[in-house]
Amino acid sequence: MTRFLVGILLLAVVATGIAVVYERYRHRQLFVELTRLERQRDELNIEFGRLQLEQATWAQANRIDQVARERLGMKFPDAEDIVVVRP
């Protein structure tokens, strides 16, 4: 009976040790993945900031005016070309 109890306890200690080693290994894997994902998040945040800056640059009124003049040949009408329509 005593040998049986010692055998079960020994088996429990070995199983617990294996479980601890496995969980530490899994923790390391998850930590490496977390670090990789945080790095990726930081890179995406930097890219998002650059895209916001680029969008703000393209949306500026003087940039729109420049594109309208150069690419579309648009200009402000002369005073004699303006007609006021009243109801």
N, C-alpha and C positions, 0 to 999 in steps of 0.2 A: 504494500500500500504506500509506504513512504517513497519507494523508488518510483512508483507511478506518479505521485505528486511532484517529486523533484523533476521527473521527466517532463511533465506538463508545464511546470514553472520554467524550466530551461527552454522549452519550445516557445513559451510566451515571451521570454527575454530575447531570444533570437529573432522572433517575428517582430517584436517592438523595435529592435535595433535596425532591422531591415527597413521597417516602415519609416523610421527617423531618417535614415540615409536617403531613402527615396524622396521623402518630402523636402529635404534640404536640396537635393538635386533639382526637383521640380521648382522650388523657390528660386534657385539660380537661373533656370531657364526663363521663368516668368519675369525676373528682374531684367535679364538681358533683353527680352521682348519689350518690356516697359521702356527701357532706355532707348531702344530703337524707335519706338512709337513717339516718344517725347521729342527726339531729334527730328523725326519726320514732321511732327506738329509744328515745331519751331521753324523749320524750313518753309512749310506751307504758310505760316503767319507772315514770314518775311516776303514771300512771293505775293501774298494777298495785299500787303502794304504797298509793294511796288505797283501792283495792278490798280490799286485805288489812286495812287499818285498819277499814273499814266491816264487813267480815266478823267481825273480832274484837269490834267493838262489838255486833253483832247476836247473837253467840254467848255473851256474858257471862251468867252465871247469873242475876244480878238482872234483866237484860232479859227473859230467858225467864220468870222468875217474874212479872214485871209483865204480860207479854202473857197468861200463863195466867190471871192474876186478872182482868184487864180484859176481854179478848175471850172467854175461855172460861168465866168465872165459877168458876174453880177456887179451892179454898182448902185449907189443911191441915185434916185431920179433928180433931175435938175428942177429948179423951182417952176419953170414954165411947163414941165411935164406933170405936175401935181394938180389933180382936179378934186375939189371938195364937193361932195354930194350931200345935200341937205334934205331932210324929209319934208 
